[in-house]
Amino acid sequence: MEEIYTFAVVPKTKQQIFFLVKRRRVKEKLDELKQIIARKIRVNDHNCFYEIS
């Protein structure tokens, strides 16, 4: 893992936990967006179904 430099002195483990939590939150938001988009596409276009990966 590369070195992470911050202005505030924060223990490494705390930083890593923060980044992991942040990444997980972003992933959850993306999953929510994908579901919303998939729903809208299904509503708008009954003839075709697009697989969103």
TORSEMI-811792 format. One record per residue (C-alpha): residue number from 0; residue in three letters; x, y, z. Coordinates in Angstrom, 2 decimals, decimal comma, padded with zeros to 5 digits. Example, Ala and Ser with C-alpha at 12.3 -4.5 7.8 and 13.67 -1.06 7.14 Angstrom:
! TORSEMI-811792
+-----+------+---------+---------+---------+
|  nr | rest |      px |      py |      pz |
+-----+------+---------+---------+---------+
|   0 |  ALA |  012,30 | -004,50 |  007,80 |
|   1 |  SER |  013,67 | -001,06 |  007,14 |
+-----+------+---------+---------+---------+
END
This chain:
! TORSEMI-811792
+-----+------+---------+---------+---------+
|  nr | rest |      px |      py |      pz |
+-----+------+---------+---------+---------+
|   0 |  MET |  000,00 |  000,00 |  000,00 |
|   1 |  GLU |  001,34 |  003,44 | -000,90 |
|   2 |  GLU |  002,05 |  006,09 |  001,70 |
|   3 |  ILE | -000,78 |  008,54 |  002,37 |
|   4 |  TYR |  000,32 |  011,99 |  003,50 |
|   5 |  THR | -002,15 |  014,20 |  005,34 |
|   6 |  PHE | -001,69 |  017,53 |  007,10 |
|   7 |  ALA | -003,34 |  016,25 |  010,25 |
|   8 |  VAL | -001,56 |  013,50 |  012,13 |
|   9 |  VAL | -004,00 |  010,61 |  012,11 |
|  10 |  PRO | -003,14 |  007,03 |  013,09 |
|  11 |  LYS | -002,73 |  004,81 |  010,01 |
|  12 |  THR | -005,42 |  002,33 |  011,06 |
|  13 |  LYS | -007,95 |  005,10 |  011,55 |
|  14 |  GLN | -007,18 |  006,46 |  008,07 |
|  15 |  GLN | -007,56 |  003,05 |  006,49 |
|  16 |  ILE | -010,90 |  002,45 |  008,22 |
|  17 |  PHE | -012,11 |  005,87 |  007,06 |
|  18 |  PHE | -011,17 |  005,13 |  003,45 |
|  19 |  LEU | -012,78 |  001,69 |  003,57 |
|  20 |  VAL | -016,02 |  003,11 |  005,00 |
|  21 |  LYS | -016,01 |  005,92 |  002,43 |
|  22 |  ARG | -015,47 |  003,46 | -000,43 |
|  23 |  ARG | -018,30 |  001,23 |  000,84 |
|  24 |  ARG | -020,67 |  004,22 |  001,04 |
|  25 |  VAL | -019,83 |  005,25 | -002,52 |
|  26 |  LYS | -020,48 |  001,68 | -003,71 |
|  27 |  GLU | -023,87 |  001,63 | -001,95 |
|  28 |  LYS | -024,81 |  004,93 | -003,60 |
|  29 |  LEU | -023,81 |  003,56 | -007,01 |
|  30 |  ASP | -025,92 |  000,44 | -006,47 |
|  31 |  GLU | -028,90 |  002,64 | -005,54 |
|  32 |  LEU | -028,42 |  004,72 | -008,69 |
|  33 |  LYS | -028,18 |  001,60 | -010,85 |
|  34 |  GLN | -031,46 |  000,30 | -009,41 |
|  35 |  ILE | -033,22 |  003,62 | -010,01 |
|  36 |  ILE | -031,92 |  003,81 | -013,58 |
|  37 |  ALA | -032,90 |  000,19 | -014,24 |
|  38 |  ARG | -036,42 |  000,90 | -012,96 |
|  39 |  LYS | -036,75 |  003,99 | -015,16 |
|  40 |  ILE | -035,52 |  002,13 | -018,23 |
|  41 |  ARG | -038,00 | -000,69 | -017,59 |
|  42 |  VAL | -040,83 |  001,82 | -017,25 |
|  43 |  ASN | -039,80 |  003,82 | -020,34 |
|  44 |  ASP | -039,09 |  000,92 | -022,66 |
|  45 |  HIS | -041,24 | -002,17 | -022,32 |
|  46 |  ASN | -039,95 | -003,75 | -025,54 |
|  47 |  CYS | -036,29 | -003,85 | -024,55 |
|  48 |  PHE | -034,53 | -004,64 | -021,33 |
|  49 |  TYR | -031,05 | -003,24 | -020,83 |
|  50 |  GLU | -028,68 | -005,07 | -018,54 |
|  51 |  ILE | -026,76 | -002,55 | -016,43 |
|  52 |  SER | -023,51 | -004,04 | -015,23 |
+-----+------+---------+---------+---------+
END
